[in-house]
């Protein structure tokens, strides 16, 4: 019996829900950067040709994600506590929808 191919995105994310979010985000970036070297590197990860950990250390991707993180942090700092709580609640709803249903067959 052959071993199932390794899913580097799942391994990187740590769980199935995180992998779905990460895969979706990578897909959006691959489409946005299509035809560029970065877009090709992201696509290589999505199709399993390259490991997610290699992409995570890619200087261009690091620069891009660092900029996104900085923008988010600045927006977060400008929010009042109610706005922050609302954003957290909305994020929790999204994540709850990604969690697998419990196995009730036992």
N, C-alpha and C positions, 0 to 999 in steps of 0.2 A: 504494500500500500504506500502510495506517495504521500509525502507530507504536504499539507496545504501551504501555498505560498505565504510568506510573511507579509503582513500589512504594516508598513512602516508608519503610516499615518495613525493607525489604531495604537500601535506601540508608543508613538510619540505623545498622543493625546491621553492615553491611560485608560480610556473606557470607550464604549460604543457611542455614547451621546456626544462626548467631546470630539470623537473622530468624525461624526456627522457634521458638527459645526465647523471643524477645521477643514474638512473636505469641501464643504460648501464655500467657505471663504477662499480657499485656494482656487476653486473653480471660478469664482468671480474675478480673482486677480489674474488667472490664466486668460480669461476672456478679455479683460481690460488691457493686458499687456501682450496680447496675441501678436505674433510677428516680431517680437523682440527677444533678445537672449534671455531676459528674466522670464518672460512668458513661456519660453521653451523649457527652461529649467523647472518651472512650476508644473507644466504639463508632464514632464518626465516623472515627477514624483506622483502625480495623479494616476499615471498608467503603470506605476510600479517599476520603472526603469532606474530611478534614482531614489535613494533613501531620504526620508523626511529630515533626519538629523543633519544630513549634508546641506539640504536647502536651508534649514534653520540657521546655519552658520554662514550662509551666503552674504557677503558684505552688502550687496545691493538690496536684498530682502531685509536685512537687519536695519539698514538705513531707512527703508520705507516703513517698516513696522514701528521703529522707534519714533518716527515722525507722527504716525497715527496715534501712538500711545501718548505722546506729548500733547497732541490736540485734545484727546479725550480727557487727560488730566486737567488741562486748562478749562475745558468746559465743565467738568465735575466741580472744580474749585469755584466756579461762578454760580453754581446751583445752590438754591436754599435747601435746607434739610428735607422739606416735603417733596421737592423735585427729585432729590436723590433717592428718597424712599420709594417714590413712584417708579423710577427707572429700575431700581433693584427688584421691585415686585414684577414688573414686566419681564425682566430677564429671567426671574424664577419661573414664570409661566412658560416661556419659551423652552427653558431647560426641562421642565416637567413634561412637556410634550415630546421631548426627545428620549426620555427614559423608557426602557422597555417595560411592557406590562409584566407584573409578577407572574411566575409560573404557578398556576393553581391546580396543576394536574397531580400534584402529590398529595 
